[in-house]
Amino acid sequence: MAGFIQITITVGTREEGEQLVHNLVENRLIACGQILGPIKSTYWWKGKIETAQEWMCLAKSKEVKFAEIVRQVRRIHSYEVPEIIAVPLIAVDENYAHWLEEELS
């Protein structure tokens, strides 16, 4: 396996998610991204519990690109502290892995 990851990024609007995913694909930082939502998020923020409607972006990439993905997301994201987390893909269909490799090269 070539160090593939799935990244989760939450955003405040569908439009922001679309812009973010498009930017990351265009810059070859991710091979693809999906936008799910709306979702309801509950979290601590500045000492109190908040609830918000958000959209979740899921993106496929390589671990070696994660630092640059974080830089790009921070540059264009509207949140002071955006959620940017990645998990390793421990099993990927061979054909899909080949496609990911081609698109992320």
C-alpha positions as protocol buffer text, in pm:
chain_id: "A"
residue {
  index: 1
  type: MET
  ca { x: 0 y: 0 z: 0 }
}
residue {
  index: 2
  type: ALA
  ca { x: 131 y: 346 z: -92 }
}
residue {
  index: 3
  type: GLY
  ca { x: 37 y: 533 z: 227 }
}
residue {
  index: 4
  type: PHE
  ca { x: -314 y: 627 z: 120 }
}
residue {
  index: 5
  type: ILE
  ca { x: -528 y: 825 z: 366 }
}
residue {
  index: 6
  type: GLN
  ca { x: -882 y: 952 z: 400 }
}
residue {
  index: 7
  type: ILE
  ca { x: -910 y: 1307 z: 530 }
}
residue {
  index: 8
  type: THR
  ca { x: -1214 y: 1453 z: 705 }
}
residue {
  index: 9
  type: ILE
  ca { x: -1268 y: 1829 z: 696 }
}
residue {
  index: 10
  type: THR
  ca { x: -1583 y: 1997 z: 825 }
}
residue {
  index: 11
  type: VAL
  ca { x: -1705 y: 2328 z: 684 }
}
residue {
  index: 12
  type: GLY
  ca { x: -1986 y: 2570 z: 761 }
}
residue {
  index: 13
  type: THR
  ca { x: -2156 y: 2574 z: 419 }
}
residue {
  index: 14
  type: ARG
  ca { x: -2195 y: 2346 z: 120 }
}
residue {
  index: 15
  type: GLU
  ca { x: -2044 y: 2616 z: -100 }
}
residue {
  index: 16
  type: GLU
  ca { x: -1732 y: 2632 z: 116 }
}
residue {
  index: 17
  type: GLY
  ca { x: -1702 y: 2254 z: 92 }
}
residue {
  index: 18
  type: GLU
  ca { x: -1734 y: 2263 z: -285 }
}
residue {
  index: 19
  type: GLN
  ca { x: -1470 y: 2536 z: -313 }
}
residue {
  index: 20
  type: LEU
  ca { x: -1235 y: 2354 z: -76 }
}
residue {
  index: 21
  type: VAL
  ca { x: -1263 y: 2015 z: -249 }
}
residue {
  index: 22
  type: HIS
  ca { x: -1225 y: 2174 z: -593 }
}
residue {
  index: 23
  type: ASN
  ca { x: -911 y: 2360 z: -481 }
}
residue {
  index: 24
  type: LEU
  ca { x: -753 y: 2044 z: -337 }
}
residue {
  index: 25
  type: VAL
  ca { x: -834 y: 1838 z: -648 }
}
residue {
  index: 26
  type: GLU
  ca { x: -715 y: 2111 z: -883 }
}
residue {
  index: 27
  type: ASN
  ca { x: -382 y: 2129 z: -697 }
}
residue {
  index: 28
  type: ARG
  ca { x: -345 y: 1747 z: -709 }
}
residue {
  index: 29
  type: LEU
  ca { x: -342 y: 1726 z: -330 }
}
residue {
  index: 30
  type: ILE
  ca { x: -638 y: 1489 z: -329 }
}
residue {
  index: 31
  type: ALA
  ca { x: -761 y: 1249 z: -596 }
}
residue {
  index: 32
  type: CYS
  ca { x: -1126 y: 1301 z: -510 }
}
residue {
  index: 33
  type: GLY
  ca { x: -1355 y: 1443 z: -246 }
}
residue {
  index: 34
  type: GLN
  ca { x: -1714 y: 1403 z: -137 }
}
residue {
  index: 35
  type: ILE
  ca { x: -1933 y: 1651 z: 49 }
}
residue {
  index: 36
  type: LEU
  ca { x: -2188 y: 1507 z: 290 }
}
residue {
  index: 37
  type: GLY
  ca { x: -2454 y: 1695 z: 475 }
}
residue {
  index: 38
  type: PRO
  ca { x: -2590 y: 1879 z: 629 }
}
residue {
  index: 39
  type: ILE
  ca { x: -2476 y: 1721 z: 954 }
}
residue {
  index: 40
  type: LYS
  ca { x: -2533 y: 1840 z: 1309 }
}
residue {
  index: 41
  type: SER
  ca { x: -2220 y: 1896 z: 1517 }
}
residue {
  index: 42
  type: THR
  ca { x: -2199 y: 1953 z: 1892 }
}
residue {
  index: 43
  type: TYR
  ca { x: -1866 y: 2062 z: 2038 }
}
residue {
  index: 44
  type: TRP
  ca { x: -1684 y: 2270 z: 2298 }
}
residue {
  index: 45
  type: TRP
  ca { x: -1581 y: 2615 z: 2175 }
}
residue {
  index: 46
  type: LYS
  ca { x: -1431 y: 2887 z: 2393 }
}
residue {
  index: 47
  type: GLY
  ca { x: -1563 y: 2741 z: 2717 }
}
residue {
  index: 48
  type: LYS
  ca { x: -1917 y: 2653 z: 2615 }
}
residue {
  index: 49
  type: ILE
  ca { x: -2105 y: 2385 z: 2426 }
}
residue {
  index: 50
  type: GLU
  ca { x: -2204 y: 2486 z: 2073 }
}
residue {
  index: 51
  type: THR
  ca { x: -2425 y: 2316 z: 1815 }
}
residue {
  index: 52
  type: ALA
  ca { x: -2400 y: 2393 z: 1444 }
}
residue {
  index: 53
  type: GLN
  ca { x: -2507 y: 2269 z: 1105 }
}
residue {
  index: 54
  type: GLU
  ca { x: -2201 y: 2170 z: 903 }
}
residue {
  index: 55
  type: TRP
  ca { x: -2097 y: 1976 z: 595 }
}
residue {
  index: 56
  type: MET
  ca { x: -1837 y: 1701 z: 600 }
}
residue {
  index: 57
  type: CYS
  ca { x: -1577 y: 1671 z: 327 }
}
residue {
  index: 58
  type: LEU
  ca { x: -1411 y: 1332 z: 279 }
}
residue {
  index: 59
  type: ALA
  ca { x: -1100 y: 1325 z: 64 }
}
residue {
  index: 60
  type: LYS
  ca { x: -860 y: 1055 z: -57 }
}
residue {
  index: 61
  type: SER
  ca { x: -489 y: 1127 z: -78 }
}
residue {
  index: 62
  type: LYS
  ca { x: -144 y: 1012 z: 32 }
}
residue {
  index: 63
  type: GLU
  ca { x: 12 y: 1061 z: 372 }
}
residue {
  index: 64
  type: VAL
  ca { x: 308 y: 1247 z: 215 }
}
residue {
  index: 65
  type: LYS
  ca { x: 67 y: 1518 z: 95 }
}
residue {
  index: 66
  type: PHE
  ca { x: -102 y: 1573 z: 432 }
}
residue {
  index: 67
  type: ALA
  ca { x: 114 y: 1867 z: 550 }
}
residue {
  index: 68
  type: GLU
  ca { x: 45 y: 2058 z: 227 }
}
residue {
  index: 69
  type: ILE
  ca { x: -326 y: 1976 z: 248 }
}
residue {
  index: 70
  type: VAL
  ca { x: -331 y: 2123 z: 600 }
}
residue {
  index: 71
  type: ARG
  ca { x: -157 y: 2441 z: 476 }
}
residue {
  index: 72
  type: GLN
  ca { x: -406 y: 2482 z: 190 }
}
residue {
  index: 73
  type: VAL
  ca { x: -710 y: 2417 z: 408 }
}
residue {
  index: 74
  type: ARG
  ca { x: -593 y: 2663 z: 675 }
}
residue {
  index: 75
  type: ARG
  ca { x: -531 y: 2925 z: 406 }
}
residue {
  index: 76
  type: ILE
  ca { x: -884 y: 2917 z: 265 }
}
residue {
  index: 77
  type: HIS
  ca { x: -1102 y: 2778 z: 548 }
}
residue {
  index: 78
  type: SER
  ca { x: -1342 y: 3013 z: 727 }
}
residue {
  index: 79
  type: TYR
  ca { x: -1296 y: 2852 z: 1072 }
}
residue {
  index: 80
  type: GLU
  ca { x: -1038 y: 2970 z: 1323 }
}
residue {
  index: 81
  type: VAL
  ca { x: -958 y: 2604 z: 1402 }
}
residue {
  index: 82
  type: PRO
  ca { x: -1081 y: 2375 z: 1123 }
}
residue {
  index: 83
  type: GLU
  ca { x: -1113 y: 2001 z: 1171 }
}
residue {
  index: 84
  type: ILE
  ca { x: -850 y: 1839 z: 949 }
}
residue {
  index: 85
  type: ILE
  ca { x: -793 y: 1476 z: 1040 }
}
residue {
  index: 86
  type: ALA
  ca { x: -665 y: 1177 z: 846 }
}
residue {
  index: 87
  type: VAL
  ca { x: -686 y: 803 z: 890 }
}
residue {
  index: 88
  type: PRO
  ca { x: -483 y: 545 z: 701 }
}
residue {
  index: 89
  type: LEU
  ca { x: -658 y: 328 z: 444 }
}
residue {
  index: 90
  type: ILE
  ca { x: -560 y: -21 z: 547 }
}
residue {
  index: 91
  type: ALA
  ca { x: -728 y: -196 z: 254 }
}
residue {
  index: 92
  type: VAL
  ca { x: -803 y: -53 z: -90 }
}
residue {
  index: 93
  type: ASP
  ca { x: -931 y: -226 z: -403 }
}
residue {
  index: 94
  type: GLU
  ca { x: -638 y: -282 z: -640 }
}
residue {
  index: 95
  type: ASN
  ca { x: -799 y: -94 z: -931 }
}
residue {
  index: 96
  type: TYR
  ca { x: -894 y: 200 z: -709 }
}
residue {
  index: 97
  type: ALA
  ca { x: -543 y: 210 z: -558 }
}
residue {
  index: 98
  type: HIS
  ca { x: -396 y: 221 z: -909 }
}
residue {
  index: 99
  type: TRP
  ca { x: -628 y: 511 z: -999 }
}
residue {
  index: 100
  type: LEU
  ca { x: -535 y: 697 z: -677 }
}
residue {
  index: 101
  type: GLU
  ca { x: -165 y: 651 z: -752 }
}
residue {
  index: 102
  type: GLU
  ca { x: -206 y: 790 z: -1104 }
}
residue {
  index: 103
  type: GLU
  ca { x: -408 y: 1092 z: -997 }
}
residue {
  index: 104
  type: LEU
  ca { x: -179 y: 1184 z: -707 }
}
residue {
  index: 105
  type: SER
  ca { x: 150 y: 1157 z: -900 }
}
